[in-house]
Amino acid sequence: MSTIEKALAKQKLAQQQLTEQQLTEQHSTEQQSTEQSSTEHKSTEATAEPEIIQEVAEKTTASVTTKKQTSNSNKETIILNGERLNERGFIYSPDSTHYIQEEFRHIKRKLLNNAFGLASKTLNNSNLIMVSSSHPNEGKTYVAINLALSIALEQDKTVLLVDADVLRPSLHRELEFESKKGLLEYLLGEVSSLSDIIYSTNIDNLKLVPAGKPHHLTNELLASERMANLAKELAERYPDRIVIFDCPPILGVTETPVLSDLVGQAIVVVEESKTKTDDVKIAVSQLNSDIAIGLVMNKTIRSKKDIYGYYGYGYGQKTQ
């Protein structure tokens, strides 16, 4: 090989090596660029992911809040007409001059003392009070409502009025509001939560539980274990609350004596000049002898100018 040929061969080899080196550097640059791009993409994803999660979380929280607000807004408040209540002989305002207001102050004071005073230690569910009578139409619902309204005027007490006269419910009629889901729906299991049948009112410290829709098993429902559990929950849920049950008449109804086993106190309403003494004795004898039992005389004529209403009371624990 001539000197010229050797020089050409050497030059060609040098060019070849240079080309390979350039290709290697180019490949390395492209790989670094690709890795950097990938890293930036991942970094963007990592940055975006928390934002997406936060956005989803905020939407979820907002959705839950909206559902809760919707649920709460569906709970209707029962609006009672104060003027109508006063006109019909019910205690509505603390400034009322109705003569029965002072009468019910005396009654509620005895009941409150039994519920929260020394006597409460000897009574089971002392803050649960049933109101009944020997026979229908003696004024038990009238007394139950006024007693609840009077207790609602207390500064440190709340009262829950329950229409337990599911055979002849009258609470919604007397207070003039539309019948709603209530005690029977709960006892039937159609309403799972007790709070769903407890309605607030426009009267401070007063809540209501309507009777609910009629059912052919009302007697059995009142005597059921679910009713016993309901009474226990009402007695223990709010220790400062009085619960008043407007119950069916005692005579001829087997469930009312059963209900007396669930409460700590009972009021038996007696209509003057109508209720027989023997009927009162028989009615009282059917109630649990371990509860505090009081008698309220109703529909007494005070004078020719007075309307029929409550007048006087008798009260004694464990009356036989």
Summary of the structure (lengths in Angstrom):
residues: 320
radius of gyration: 38.7
end to end distance: 142.2
largest distance: 153.9
contacts: 955
relative contact order: 0.13
helix: 49%
strand: 16%
